[in-house]
Amino acid sequence: MNTKKAANCLEIVSYKSIVSVEAMIPVNQQMQTFLHQQPGFVRRELAHEQQSWTDLVWWQDLESAKAAAEALMSQPFAETLMANVDPESIHMQHKQLCRL
């Protein structure tokens, strides 16, 4: 995590896996490596309860989040990730962060 970058956008992705938790870990490790290489990436947290997953990714801006989502689809691990997930369960949101 690079704490020097200011996050202005939170990406929230929820989905259900169709494989075991153990099978999801390696592909999510690949996702973590990919995200760390993306411009505008700030940090990521991943949570699950059995087959239900929530991915929280902080970005400097919405444009960075959208560019990374597009770049993701050309990554070798993306096919495995998508094969492990129920496509109808995927829900993605982008929220602007509030400064309190």
Secondary structure in CASP SS format (residue, H / E / C, confidence):
PFRMAT SS
TARGET T0000
AUTHOR 0000-0000-0000
METHOD secondary structure of the structure
MODEL  1
M C 1.00
N C 1.00
T C 1.00
K C 1.00
K C 1.00
A C 1.00
A C 1.00
N C 1.00
C E 1.00
L E 1.00
E E 1.00
I E 1.00
V E 1.00
S E 1.00
Y E 1.00
K E 1.00
S E 1.00
I C 1.00
V C 1.00
S C 1.00
V H 1.00
E H 1.00
A H 1.00
M H 1.00
I H 1.00
P H 1.00
V H 1.00
N H 1.00
Q H 1.00
Q H 1.00
M H 1.00
Q H 1.00
T H 1.00
F H 1.00
L H 1.00
H H 1.00
Q C 1.00
Q C 1.00
P C 1.00
G C 1.00
F E 1.00
V E 1.00
R E 1.00
R E 1.00
E E 1.00
L E 1.00
A E 1.00
H E 1.00
E E 1.00
Q C 1.00
Q C 1.00
S E 1.00
W E 1.00
T E 1.00
D E 1.00
L E 1.00
V E 1.00
W E 1.00
W E 1.00
Q C 1.00
D C 1.00
L H 1.00
E H 1.00
S H 1.00
A H 1.00
K H 1.00
A H 1.00
A H 1.00
A H 1.00
E H 1.00
A H 1.00
L H 1.00
M C 1.00
S C 1.00
Q C 1.00
P C 1.00
F C 1.00
A H 1.00
E H 1.00
T H 1.00
L H 1.00
M H 1.00
A H 1.00
N C 1.00
V E 1.00
D C 1.00
P H 1.00
E H 1.00
S H 1.00
I C 1.00
H E 1.00
M E 1.00
Q E 1.00
H E 1.00
K E 1.00
Q E 1.00
L C 1.00
C C 1.00
R C 1.00
L C 1.00
END
